[in-house]
Amino acid sequence: MSSVPLYRCPRRFLFIASIGNPAPYTGTRHSAGHVLLDALQAPLQERIGLTSNDTGNNSKSIFYTMWKSPALMNVSGPPVLRQFKNWFANRQQVFDTIFAPASRPVSTPPAPAPAPAASETETETEAEIQTKRLFKGSNLTPIDVSTRELTRFRPTLVILHDELEAAPGKVKVRMGGPEQSSLRGHRGLISIIDSFRGARLLTPKREGPAGVSVLRIGIGIGRPVSRERDAVSDYVLGKLSPRDLEAMQRAVPEVVDLLVKEMYREGDD
């Protein structure tokens, strides 16, 4: 009997994309999503960085991928869509290779002829077939994960972005597109939702089967005193202060909890 503990398998695969602006605007308020993604790398890996030798690469988690958009904020949609499609195809292949065989019912073969008692230990039980040996965290701690209930690939697009009007470091969470919650005029989010809708990946349930789930995580960047357009533009393109960065760092455990909760979420809504 193995002394390795048995863990429940995550139910969803996350594509975590941050949006903002490229250099020389990487440290600005409008690029707060990129800053948050960098801060999440290590703690998320320690919490749920499950990897497998079956993929031939222990440096990346099976259940999530983190990616930083290289595009300008207002045209985030096309590159996020392209990268998501590549990831989707690759993760589907990983799922089919590692998990799908484990979740299929084990067929019962015809009764064999009596065999010596020693051979009984060589017979793989159904529970063993539906358990995978994975590795957790950067130290690659071995754990056994029950895959009995994981029957299909469920993707979630997670968007990390700046949240104007919210206090620095305040986390705002919204599920879905504008049908569920307003995009609040955020040009980066609008570009992404338009691109995914154009690719028919965000089909509303009333029009057919639900498409890709979308989880929007905004990190507060405060707001300028003036509401003039130029004042807002200057503000979001201003550098994040050390106090802003400290506030964002304090938000990291909350965001990690949100991501883990999404990984274990049931259903497709």
Secondary structure as UniProt FT lines:
FT   STRAND          6..8
FT   STRAND          13..18
FT   TURN            23..24
FT   TURN            26..27
FT   HELIX           29..31
FT   HELIX           32..48
FT   HELIX           53..55
FT   TURN            58..59
FT   STRAND          64..68
FT   HELIX           73..75
FT   HELIX           77..98
FT   HELIX           100..103
FT   HELIX           117..122
FT   HELIX           126..129
FT   STRAND          131..136
FT   TURN            137..140
FT   STRAND          141..146
FT   TURN            148..149
FT   STRAND          155..163
FT   TURN            164..165
FT   TURN            168..169
FT   STRAND          171..175
FT   TURN            178..180
FT   TURN            184..185
FT   HELIX           187..198
FT   TURN            199..200
FT   HELIX           205..207
FT   STRAND          213..220
FT   HELIX           229..236
FT   HELIX           242..263
//
